[in-house]
Amino acid sequence: MNLFHKNLISRWKKYSLLEQMANIGAEVGRTINWRKKGNQEISKNAFYRALELIDFTIDDPKNKSSLKEILRVRELLVDYFMGDNIYKSFDQSWEKYFYHFALAARNRAVGNGF
């Protein structure tokens, strides 16, 4: 698989876990939206970009204590988008899960808590 985010690798570890998860969520959202529009190729590429960002997050030493959740998210996403969906995920559950990271990252960026 090609690297989609070649220019991001050096900066990724500077992002907080909230920011990393929010960015992953943006790619998952794109995956869902393009799939709903019937464009499987663009949806698949968005999913691969999400996986790449997850892998960058896994490799980030500061996320060691959250590794179990990050790895579980990766497993569930692969099952949902490429597997048999044995965990019975659905679009809205992924949108809701990642929404909270985006909201927290935004609030933190503007100084509203966290």
MIVOVEX-553369 format. One record per residue (C-alpha): x, y, z; residue number from 1. Coordinates in Angstrom, 3 decimals. Layout:
N
- X  Y  Z  NUM
...
This chain:
114
- 0.000  0.000  0.000  1
- 1.285  3.461  -0.897  2
- 1.688  6.165  1.706  3
- -1.019  8.786  1.319  4
- 0.251  11.156  3.997  5
- 3.981  11.315  3.243  6
- 4.227  14.951  4.337  7
- 2.307  14.308  7.549  8
- 4.538  11.640  9.071  9
- 6.970  14.119  10.605  10
- 4.195  16.254  12.125  11
- 1.807  13.514  13.254  12
- 3.513  12.878  16.589  13
- 3.174  16.566  17.462  14
- -0.621  16.228  17.466  15
- -2.409  15.249  20.649  16
- -4.250  11.931  20.711  17
- -7.521  13.877  20.473  18
- -6.317  15.593  17.299  19
- -5.055  12.338  15.849  20
- -8.368  10.582  16.498  21
- -10.325  13.545  15.107  22
- -8.291  13.373  11.883  23
- -8.854  9.627  11.657  24
- -12.553  10.298  12.151  25
- -12.549  12.774  9.268  26
- -11.227  10.058  6.950  27
- -13.759  7.554  8.292  28
- -16.480  10.139  7.638  29
- -15.248  10.542  4.066  30
- -15.266  6.767  3.685  31
- -18.893  6.636  4.777  32
- -19.985  9.623  2.690  33
- -18.397  8.362  -0.526  34
- -19.822  4.898  0.033  35
- -23.303  6.415  0.435  36
- -22.772  8.287  -2.848  37
- -21.880  5.009  -4.538  38
- -18.245  5.820  -5.301  39
- -16.522  2.727  -3.987  40
- -13.061  3.660  -5.276  41
- -12.899  7.032  -3.504  42
- -14.470  5.448  -0.419  43
- -11.818  2.727  -0.393  44
- -9.023  5.296  -0.701  45
- -10.451  7.303  2.190  46
- -10.543  4.112  4.246  47
- -6.916  3.352  3.410  48
- -5.989  6.882  4.474  49
- -7.816  6.297  7.773  50
- -5.877  3.065  8.316  51
- -2.628  4.851  7.578  52
- -3.425  7.516  10.183  53
- -4.330  4.813  12.696  54
- -0.986  3.144  12.042  55
- 0.813  6.474  12.595  56
- -1.112  6.806  15.865  57
- -0.154  3.283  16.934  58
- 3.510  4.107  16.275  59
- 3.376  7.262  18.401  60
- 5.034  6.476  21.781  61
- 2.850  8.935  23.709  62
- -0.200  6.800  22.887  63
- 1.148  3.689  24.583  64
- -1.484  3.782  27.337  65
- -4.288  4.009  24.732  66
- -2.936  1.320  22.454  67
- -5.604  -1.236  23.347  68
- -8.432  1.069  22.256  69
- -6.620  2.254  19.130  70
- -5.944  -1.323  18.039  71
- -9.557  -2.296  18.749  72
- -10.803  0.639  16.658  73
- -8.589  -0.519  13.801  74
- -9.889  -4.072  14.092  75
- -13.518  -2.957  14.143  76
- -13.095  -0.556  11.230  77
- -11.475  -3.239  9.070  78
- -14.292  -5.627  9.988  79
- -16.925  -3.022  9.129  80
- -15.552  -1.697  5.861  81
- -13.673  -4.715  4.490  82
- -14.864  -7.712  6.463  83
- -18.126  -9.414  7.345  84
- -19.157  -6.866  10.002  85
- -19.247  -9.557  12.673  86
- -19.316  -6.824  15.342  87
- -22.494  -5.334  13.802  88
- -21.177  -1.783  13.439  89
- -23.086  0.841  11.479  90
- -22.335  4.236  9.964  91
- -23.971  6.235  12.739  92
- -22.018  4.455  15.474  93
- -18.717  5.404  13.811  94
- -19.838  8.967  13.205  95
- -20.872  9.279  16.861  96
- -17.648  7.710  18.142  97
- -15.379  10.052  16.203  98
- -17.594  13.120  16.705  99
- -16.588  13.265  20.361  100
- -12.889  13.375  19.447  101
- -13.478  16.162  16.936  102
- -15.482  18.149  19.458  103
- -12.889  17.686  22.205  104
- -10.012  18.592  19.876  105
- -11.823  21.698  18.700  106
- -12.674  22.771  22.247  107
- -9.098  22.265  23.295  108
- -7.829  24.246  20.317  109
- -9.995  27.261  21.166  110
- -9.293  27.003  24.896  111
- -12.760  25.902  26.023  112
- -11.716  23.250  28.466  113
- -10.055  19.870  28.503  114
